[in-house]
Amino acid sequence: MADYRLGIDLGGTKIEIAVLNRQGDLVLRERIPNPGVYPEAVLAIRDLVTSVDHRLGAVPSHRVSAGQSTSTLGIGIPGSISPETGLIKNANATWLNDQPFGMDLESALSRPVRTENDANCFALSEAADGAAKGAQTVFGIIVGTGMGAGIVNNGRVLEGRHHIAGEWGHLPLPWPLPEDGEPRPCFCGNRGCMERYLSGPALAADWKGPGNRNTAGIEDAAANGDQAAIRALNLYMERFARACSLAINFLDPDVIVLGGGISNLASLYERVPPLLSKHVITPVCTTPIVKNLHGDSSGVRGAAWLWDVTE
């Protein structure tokens, strides 16, 4: 077992590292700017990991000598690695796409690196020691500027044949209603994807009109009688319940954990569960929908948890 598990979250503007000890306690966390250019990003991660290992007095677990502390390294990215080519795909940080990121990082650091989608890291973190600790099957959802999800079963990330398991946001919004309107176009090339209705910018546009992307204050506005905010939230809760019902019907998770900016909508946890039974094909639906425990550190913690405690 390694003494330290290092995790990295490769975000749009920052690179964050976190270190967990054997007990899973956070012992170090820091951020540096993300240069947003591929070669420079690889070198920035190399230098950050090298610096942290030096401060910990640790070496990669695969080349340990007697008496030395050891570390493992996992990284969460906004995309996934193609099992056919080893190249990054589906990253919204487009400069990562078609790059051999995992291989280049292993070469730069001369150590094994486990690379995983950031939504999968989020789900793993919450399953390991977060809001879903102890649950067998966890569906972890991130809803912010976009929408994604990860699936963890018995402590392991479900990747799927093409490493796209959990791409929940690109399923069509189920059981469409007249108020949903015509299927909305999505950047993926399809129409009617749930992300176009349930992301933060989608909620903002339903509230204040096309082009608006900020949902801050929407619940307060609704409480104060803003009819547009009330209507937008009513639509959102009903749509979110349909989306969760779809996940429950095909996966039947023990718990659904929410992350991202939308997870801060307090009314979501009160209003959505009673709506599930309309579409879930069981007489009584008891699936809990809970807020994440680790906040914005959940993804980087999940990257660290990509290495099993026995490794």
C-alpha positions in Angstrom: 0.0 0.0 0.0 1.3 3.4 -0.9 1.9 6.0 1.8 0.3 8.8 -0.3 -2.2 8.9 -3.1 -1.8 11.9 -5.3 -4.7 13.2 -7.4 -4.8 15.9 -10.0 -7.8 17.7 -11.5 -7.1 19.2 -14.8 -9.6 22.1 -15.0 -10.3 24.7 -17.6 -8.2 27.5 -15.9 -6.4 25.6 -13.1 -4.5 22.5 -12.3 -5.2 21.2 -8.8 -3.3 18.6 -6.8 -4.5 16.9 -3.6 -2.7 14.3 -1.5 -4.4 11.7 0.6 -2.7 9.6 3.2 -3.3 5.9 3.9 -6.4 6.7 5.9 -7.8 8.9 3.2 -7.2 12.1 5.0 -6.3 15.2 3.0 -2.8 16.2 3.8 -2.0 18.7 1.0 -4.0 20.6 -1.6 -2.8 23.4 -4.0 -3.5 24.9 -7.3 -1.5 26.4 -10.2 -2.7 28.1 -13.4 -3.5 25.8 -16.4 -1.5 27.2 -19.3 -4.1 25.8 -21.7 -1.5 24.6 -24.2 -0.7 20.9 -24.5 3.1 20.7 -24.1 3.2 23.3 -21.4 0.3 21.6 -19.4 2.2 18.3 -19.4 5.3 20.0 -18.1 3.4 22.0 -15.5 1.9 18.7 -14.2 5.3 17.1 -14.2 6.9 19.9 -12.2 4.0 20.1 -9.7 4.0 16.3 -9.0 7.8 16.3 -8.7 7.7 19.2 -6.2 4.9 17.6 -4.1 6.7 14.2 -4.0 9.9 16.0 -2.9 8.1 17.8 -0.1 6.5 14.6 1.0 9.8 12.7 0.8 8.0 10.2 -1.4 8.9 8.2 -4.5 6.6 6.5 -7.0 5.4 3.2 -5.6 6.8 1.1 -8.4 10.4 2.1 -7.6 10.5 2.1 -3.8 13.6 1.3 -1.8 13.6 0.1 1.8 12.6 2.9 4.2 11.2 5.3 1.6 7.7 6.7 1.5 5.7 5.9 -1.6 3.0 7.6 -3.7 0.6 6.8 -6.6 -0.8 9.3 -9.1 -4.2 9.6 -10.7 -5.6 12.4 -12.8 -9.1 13.6 -13.8 -9.6 15.2 -17.2 -12.6 16.8 -19.0 -12.7 13.9 -21.5 -11.8 10.3 -21.8 -9.0 8.1 -23.3 -10.0 6.1 -26.4 -9.4 2.4 -25.7 -8.6 1.9 -29.4 -5.9 4.7 -29.8 -4.9 5.8 -26.3 -5.7 9.4 -27.4 -8.0 11.8 -25.6 -11.5 12.3 -26.9 -14.6 14.3 -26.1 -12.7 16.9 -24.1 -14.3 20.3 -23.9 -10.8 21.6 -23.5 -10.3 21.0 -27.2 -6.5 21.3 -27.1 -6.5 17.9 -25.3 -8.3 16.1 -28.0 -6.3 13.6 -30.1 -3.3 13.9 -27.8 -1.6 10.9 -26.1 -1.9 12.6 -22.7 -1.7 9.6 -20.4 1.3 8.2 -22.3 3.1 11.6 -22.4 2.5 12.2 -18.7 3.9 8.7 -17.8 6.9 9.4 -20.0 7.5 12.9 -18.5 7.3 11.5 -14.9 8.7 8.0 -15.5 5.9 6.5 -13.4 2.5 4.9 -13.9 -0.4 7.3 -14.1 -4.1 6.5 -14.0 -6.2 8.9 -16.1 -10.0 9.1 -15.8 -12.9 11.3 -16.8 -13.5 14.0 -14.2 -17.2 13.0 -13.7 -16.1 9.5 -12.9 -13.6 10.9 -10.4 -16.4 12.9 -8.8 -18.5 9.8 -8.4 -15.6 7.7 -7.1 -14.8 10.3 -4.5 -18.3 10.5 -3.2 -18.6 6.7 -3.2 -15.2 6.3 -1.3 -15.7 8.6 1.6 -18.3 11.2 0.6 -22.1 11.5 0.5 -22.5 7.9 -0.9 -20.0 6.1 1.4 -21.1 2.6 1.9 -23.4 2.4 -1.1 -22.9 -0.4 -3.7 -24.0 1.4 -6.8 -23.5 5.2 -7.1 -24.7 7.5 -9.8 -22.7 10.8 -9.5 -24.0 13.7 -11.6 -22.2 17.0 -12.3 -24.4 19.7 -13.6 -22.9 23.1 -14.2 -22.0 24.8 -17.5 -22.3 21.3 -19.0 -23.7 18.0 -17.7 -22.0 14.6 -17.1 -22.1 11.7 -14.8 -20.1 8.8 -13.5 -21.1 5.3 -12.3 -19.3 3.5 -9.5 -20.1 -0.1 -8.5 -18.5 -1.8 -5.5 -15.9 0.9 -5.4 -14.9 0.7 -9.0 -15.6 3.1 -11.9 -17.7 1.7 -14.7 -15.9 2.8 -17.9 -17.7 0.8 -20.6 -16.4 -0.6 -23.8 -15.8 2.8 -25.4 -15.0 4.6 -22.1 -18.2 6.7 -22.4 -20.3 5.2 -19.6 -22.2 7.9 -17.8 -22.5 10.3 -20.7 -25.9 11.0 -19.3 -26.2 14.6 -20.6 -26.3 13.3 -24.2 -29.3 11.1 -23.8 -32.5 12.7 -25.1 -34.8 14.4 -22.6 -37.3 11.6 -21.8 -41.1 11.7 -21.9 -41.2 15.1 -23.7 -44.0 17.5 -22.9 -45.5 20.3 -25.1 -43.8 22.9 -22.9 -40.3 21.5 -23.8 -40.8 22.8 -27.3 -38.9 21.6 -30.3 -35.8 19.4 -29.5 -32.9 21.8 -28.9 -29.8 21.4 -31.0 -26.7 20.2 -29.1 -23.0 20.7 -29.9 -22.6 16.9 -30.1 -24.6 17.0 -33.4 -27.8 15.6 -32.0 -31.0 17.3 -30.9 -32.9 17.1 -27.6 -30.0 16.2 -25.4 -30.7 16.6 -21.7 -27.8 18.9 -21.3 -29.6 21.5 -23.4 -32.4 21.6 -20.9 -30.7 20.9 -17.5 -27.3 22.6 -17.6 -26.9 25.9 -15.7 -27.0 28.0 -18.8 -30.2 26.3 -19.9 -31.9 27.1 -16.6 -30.7 30.7 -16.8 -32.0 31.0 -20.4 -35.4 29.7 -19.3 -35.4 32.3 -16.5 -34.1 35.4 -18.2 -34.1 34.6 -21.9 -31.6 33.4 -24.5 -28.0 34.3 -23.9 -28.2 34.5 -20.1 -26.0 32.0 -18.4 -26.1 32.9 -14.7 -28.6 31.3 -12.3 -27.4 33.1 -9.2 -30.3 34.2 -7.1 -33.0 32.3 -8.9 -34.5 30.7 -5.8 -34.6 34.0 -3.9 -36.2 35.6 -6.9 -38.9 32.9 -7.0 -39.5 33.2 -3.3 -40.1 36.9 -3.8 -42.7 36.4 -6.5 -40.6 36.6 -9.7 -43.0 34.8 -12.1 -40.3 34.0 -14.6 -38.1 32.4 -11.9 -41.1 30.4 -10.6 -41.9 29.1 -14.1 -38.2 28.3 -14.9 -37.8 26.4 -11.6 -41.1 24.5 -12.1 -40.0 23.4 -15.5 -36.5 22.5 -14.3 -37.7 20.3 -11.4 -40.1 18.4 -13.6 -37.4 17.8 -16.3 -34.8 16.9 -13.7 -37.2 14.3 -12.2 -37.7 12.8 -15.7 -34.0 12.6 -16.2 -33.4 11.0 -12.8 -36.2 8.5 -13.4 -34.5 7.4 -16.6 -31.3 6.8 -14.7 -33.1 4.8 -12.0 -35.0 2.7 -14.6 -31.8 1.6 -16.4 -29.3 1.5 -13.5 -31.3 1.5 -10.2 -28.5 3.1 -8.2 -28.5 3.0 -4.4 -28.0 6.8 -4.4 -27.8 9.7 -6.8 -25.2 12.3 -5.7 -25.2 15.8 -7.3 -22.3 18.1 -7.9 -21.6 21.2 -9.9 -23.3 24.6 -9.6 -26.8 23.3 -9.9 -26.3 21.1 -6.9 -26.6 24.3 -4.8 -30.3 24.6 -5.6 -31.7 23.7 -2.1 -35.2 23.2 -3.4 -34.1 20.5 -5.8 -33.6 17.9 -3.0 -37.2 18.6 -1.7 -39.1 18.9 -5.0 -37.6 16.2 -7.3 -37.9 13.0 -5.2 -41.8 13.2 -5.0 -41.9 13.5 -8.8 -39.9 10.3 -9.5 -42.8 7.8 -9.0 -44.6 9.1 -12.1 -41.9 7.6 -14.4 -40.0 5.0 -12.3 -41.3 1.5 -13.0 -41.6 0.4 -9.4 -44.6 1.0 -7.1 -42.5 2.9 -4.6 -39.3 4.8 -5.4 -37.0 5.5 -2.5 -33.8 6.4 -4.3 -32.2 9.2 -2.3 -30.9 12.3 -4.2 -28.2 14.0 -2.1 -25.7 16.8 -2.3 -22.0 16.0 -2.5 -20.0 16.1 0.7 -16.6 17.2 -0.7 -17.6 20.2 -2.7 -15.2 21.4 -5.4 -12.5 19.1 -4.0 -14.5 16.0 -4.9 -13.0 15.5 -8.4 -9.4 15.8 -7.3 -10.0 13.5 -4.4 -11.5 11.0 -6.8 -8.4 11.1 -9.0 -6.4 10.1 -5.9 -8.8 7.3 -5.2 -8.2 5.8 -8.7 -5.5 3.7 -6.9 -7.0 1.1 -4.7 -5.9 1.2 -1.0 -4.1 -2.2 -1.5 -1.9 -0.9 -4.3 
